[in-house]
């Protein structure tokens, strides 16, 4: 599974760097990883939209140079940073049910990025989950945990 989605992300990043952000989405996996399924998460595909990939991979300068809209946030993580984030989506600290959607809080330690805690929203659309990064000011875990039912909490939290 890992090699397959890495190849798809590589191709998506190449298209984005060529200035083509018109494509729709990349399927990261055809079925929900077992780690998430065993806590009651529906076994559905996970997708990430090109605009989300672009906002995570590109810096603001790169986005401007490629004439992408600058009203989006650009994080400049590069392709490797994006792949790392996706890997940690499958090893979450917390999974929260928020109506039909899921909030997954993942975290990792990295020499370049330092300690990172990343809240994802897996939005249920047409029987597929779409990845979005949640941006929150203040204490993200407290705000997210009070919004829904906790399905899983890692001992690492």
C-alpha positions as CSV (number, residue, x, y, z in Angstrom):
1,X,0.0,0.0,0.0
2,X,2.7,2.5,1.0
3,X,4.6,2.3,-2.3
4,X,1.4,2.7,-4.3
5,X,0.3,6.0,-2.6
6,X,3.9,7.3,-2.6
7,X,4.0,6.9,-6.4
8,X,0.6,8.7,-6.7
9,X,1.8,11.5,-4.5
10,X,5.0,11.8,-6.5
11,X,3.0,12.1,-9.7
12,X,0.7,14.7,-8.1
13,X,3.6,16.8,-6.9
14,X,5.2,16.7,-10.4
15,X,1.9,17.9,-11.9
16,X,1.6,20.7,-9.3
17,X,5.2,21.8,-9.9
18,X,4.4,22.0,-13.7
19,X,1.5,24.4,-12.8
20,X,-1.3,21.9,-13.2
21,X,-3.5,22.0,-10.1
22,X,-6.6,21.3,-12.1
23,X,-6.7,17.6,-11.4
24,X,-9.1,16.4,-8.7
25,X,-7.7,14.0,-6.2
26,X,-5.3,11.3,-5.3
27,X,-6.5,8.1,-3.7
28,X,-4.1,7.3,-0.8
29,X,-5.7,3.9,0.0
30,X,-8.6,1.9,-1.3
31,X,-9.6,0.8,2.2
32,X,-9.2,2.3,5.7
33,X,-6.1,1.0,7.4
34,X,-6.7,-1.7,10.0
35,X,-5.5,0.5,12.8
36,X,-8.4,2.9,12.2
37,X,-11.0,0.2,11.4
38,X,-10.6,-1.6,14.6
39,X,-12.0,1.4,16.4
40,X,-15.2,1.5,14.4
41,X,-14.0,3.7,11.5
42,X,-15.8,2.8,8.2
43,X,-13.8,0.8,5.7
44,X,-13.8,3.4,2.9
45,X,-11.1,4.8,0.6
46,X,-9.1,7.9,1.6
47,X,-8.5,10.7,-0.9
48,X,-6.5,13.9,-0.8
49,X,-7.4,16.8,-3.1
50,X,-4.7,18.4,-5.3
51,X,-5.3,21.8,-3.6
52,X,-4.6,20.2,-0.2
53,X,-1.4,18.6,-1.6
54,X,-0.4,21.9,-3.1
55,X,-0.9,23.8,0.1
56,X,1.1,21.3,2.1
57,X,4.0,20.9,-0.4
58,X,4.5,24.4,-1.8
59,X,5.8,27.5,0.0
60,X,4.1,30.8,-0.6
61,X,6.9,31.8,-2.9
62,X,6.5,28.7,-5.0
63,X,2.8,29.0,-5.2
64,X,3.1,32.7,-6.3
65,X,5.7,31.7,-9.0
66,X,3.3,29.1,-10.3
67,X,0.4,31.6,-10.3
68,X,-1.7,29.7,-7.7
69,X,-4.2,31.6,-5.6
70,X,-2.4,33.2,-2.7
71,X,-5.5,33.2,-0.4
72,X,-4.7,29.6,0.4
73,X,-2.2,28.8,3.2
74,X,1.1,27.3,2.0
75,X,3.3,25.3,4.4
76,X,6.3,24.5,2.2
77,X,6.8,21.0,3.6
78,X,7.9,19.5,0.3
79,X,7.0,16.1,-1.0
80,X,8.9,14.2,1.7
81,X,7.2,16.2,4.5
82,X,3.8,15.4,2.9
83,X,4.6,11.7,2.7
84,X,5.7,11.7,6.4
85,X,2.4,13.3,7.4
86,X,0.4,10.7,5.5
87,X,2.4,7.9,7.2
88,X,1.6,9.3,10.6
89,X,-2.1,9.6,9.8
90,X,-2.1,5.8,10.0
91,X,-0.5,5.8,13.5
92,X,-2.7,8.4,15.3
93,X,-2.6,9.7,18.9
94,X,-6.3,10.3,19.0
95,X,-9.3,9.4,16.8
96,X,-12.5,11.5,17.3
97,X,-15.9,11.0,15.7
98,X,-17.4,14.3,14.7
99,X,-20.8,13.5,13.2
100,X,-20.0,11.4,10.1
101,X,-16.5,12.9,9.8
102,X,-13.4,11.8,11.7
103,X,-10.7,13.9,13.4
104,X,-7.4,12.2,13.6
105,X,-4.6,13.7,15.6
106,X,-1.2,12.4,14.7
107,X,2.3,13.4,15.8
108,X,5.9,12.8,15.2
109,X,9.4,14.0,16.0
110,X,11.6,15.0,13.2
111,X,15.1,16.5,12.9
112,X,14.0,19.1,10.3
113,X,10.4,19.8,11.5
114,X,10.9,19.3,15.2
115,X,8.0,18.0,17.3
116,X,4.7,18.1,15.3
117,X,1.1,17.4,16.3
118,X,-1.1,17.4,13.2
119,X,-4.9,17.4,13.4
120,X,-6.5,16.0,10.3
121,X,-10.1,15.9,9.3
122,X,-11.3,13.0,7.3
123,X,-14.5,14.4,5.7
124,X,-17.0,11.8,4.5
125,X,-18.0,12.8,0.9
126,X,-19.8,10.4,-1.5
127,X,-18.7,7.3,0.6
128,X,-15.0,8.3,0.6
129,X,-13.0,10.1,3.2
130,X,-11.1,13.3,2.1
131,X,-8.1,14.5,4.0
132,X,-8.0,18.1,5.2
133,X,-5.5,19.7,7.6
134,X,-7.2,21.5,10.5
135,X,-5.6,24.8,11.5
136,X,-6.4,25.9,15.0
137,X,-5.1,28.6,17.2
138,X,-4.5,27.9,20.9
139,X,-4.9,24.4,22.3
140,X,-5.9,22.2,19.4
141,X,-6.3,18.9,21.4
142,X,-8.6,20.4,24.0
143,X,-10.8,22.1,21.4
144,X,-11.0,19.0,19.2
145,X,-11.6,16.5,22.0
146,X,-14.6,18.5,23.2
147,X,-16.3,18.4,19.8
148,X,-17.0,14.7,19.4
149,X,-16.8,11.1,20.7
150,X,-13.3,9.8,21.3
151,X,-12.9,6.4,19.5
152,X,-9.3,5.9,20.4
153,X,-6.6,7.6,22.5
154,X,-3.0,6.3,22.4
155,X,-1.0,5.7,25.6
156,X,1.5,8.2,24.1
157,X,-0.9,11.1,24.8
